[in-house]
């Protein structure tokens, strides 16, 4: 059986050391190879070594550079890879996801493409949204973005503005991987 090479990185070496010490203190006897792998993975923020390996493999498939890249514990790259299926080659949303958490993450992609610190009329934002998806329901996107707190609107619906917020890690990763698609489509 060939050995799979996975890069390992801990964001905080002190937290890793504390976690390892705690796990070793509670372990009976000397830990074996698999136990040590699980301890290292848990110390870096993963559930176990299998979770670490799945994240590394998903990230490698996304970037496809050759050797496995170092995954970040807070980004679920397998989920990001699944979310990419909701977008076409031009980076446009091709269908409205069934699951709420997928809808919310996909909306961050649309949010990232709205110009910051600009005011839009209802017709203006609808035109922008119409070019970002292919299922022809800009009203759904507009309404959901307001409800999710990504866009503000006045009570008379005459003024829409993007709300500046930090996207969650999975949304940032999805935005990053869809970026090259936008440049290819232009």
N, C-alpha and C positions, 0 to 999 in steps of 0.2 A: 504494500500500500504506500503510495507516495504521500509525502508530507506537504500539507497546505501551509503556505507562508502568509501570515496575517500580521500587519503592522499593529502595534499597540501603543497607545498614548493615554496618559492620565492628565487631566486638566490641572489637578492639584496633587502634587506628590506627597504633601503632608497628609491629606485626607486618605490617600491610598495607603500610606504607611500605617495610619491609625486603624483603618479598616482591616488590613492584613493582620495586625497585632491582635485585634479583637477576635477575628475569625480563628487565628492560630491558638489563642488562649482557650477558646471553647471547643476546639477540635481534639478528639481523643487520639493520642499517639501522633506519629509522624504522618502528615498528609501525603497522599499519593499524587501522581502526575495530574490526573483529572481533577482532584480536589484542589490542587494549586491553581489550575487554570480557572476553575470556578471562582476561587477566592480573588484572583487578580481581576477577573471580569466584574465581579460584584464591587470591588474596590474602585473601579473606574466608572461605576454607575449603571451597569447592565444587570439583568436578572441573573444570568449565568453565562457560561462560555458559549452555549448554543445561541443565545440571544446576541452576544457579541459577534459571533461568526455570521449569523444571518444578516446583521446590519452591515458588516464589512462586505459581504457578498452582494447585497443590494446596491450599496454605494459603488462598488466596482462595476456592476452592470450599468448603472446610470452614467458613470464617467467613462467607462471602457478604455482606460489608458494602458492597461497591461497589468502591472502589479496592483494588488489590492490597496486601495487608499485607506486612510485612517478615518473611521467613522466618528461622528460626534454623538455622545450618548443622548442628547436631548432631541435629535432629529431621527424620526422613524423613516429611514430611506426606503424600506419596503413599501410603506404607505405612500410615499412620494411617487414611487415608481407606478403604483396602482392608479394614482390620481392623474398621471400623465395621459391615461387612456381617454380622459374627458376632453382632450385638446387635439386639434388637428395639426398638420404639418406647419401651418401658418401661425400656430399658437393661439387659435381661436377656440373658445369653449364650444364644443359640438353638441353637448347634451347637458341637461340639468341633472345632477346626481340625485339619486333617491335618498341617500343617507344625509342627515343634517350636518354631521361633522365634515363630510366631503363637500357639501355645498358651501359651508363657511370657509373652508380652505381655498376652494376654487374662486370664491368671491375676492379673496385677497389678491389673486392674480389680476382680476379686473380692476380692483382698487389701485394697484401699482401702476396701471397704465393711464389712470386719470391724471391730468396735470394738477400739480399741487398749487395751493393758494390762488386758485382761479374760481370765479363764480360762473355758474351755468344756469340757463333757463331750463325748464323741463324739456323743451324741444332740443336744446343744445346737448344736454347730457344724454338724452335718448339717442341722438345721432351718434355720439361717441360710443355708447354701449352697443348700438346696432352693429358697428364694425368689429366688435370684440367677441361676437358669438355668431353661431350659424343656425340656431333653432328659432330665431325670429320672435323673441319675447323680451324686448328691452324693458317693458314695464315690470316684469317679474324681477329682473336684475336690479332695476332702480329701487323698487320697493324693498327687496331683501337687503340691499346695501344700506338703506336708511335704517331698517330694523336691526341690522347687525352692528350699527354704530360706525360704519365705514364712511358714510356720506351724511351730511346734515342737510335739512331742507327747512325752509320757512313754512309757517302754518298755511300760507296761501299757495304753496308749491311753486313759487316764482323763482326761488334762488336755491341752487344746490351747490355744495362745496365738499370736497374731499376732506375728511377729518384725518389729521396727521397723527398716526399711531405707529407703534412698532409691531410688525407682523409676527406671529408665532414662528418658532423655528421651522416647522414643517412647511408653512406657507413661504417663508424665505427661500427654502431649498427648492420648492416648486417654481417660484418666480425665477430663480437662478437657472434652472434647467430648461425653462421655456424661453429664456432670453435669446439663445441662438436661433430658435425657430422663427422669432420675429424678424431677425436680420436676414434669414434665408428667404422669407416671404416677400420682402420689400424689393 
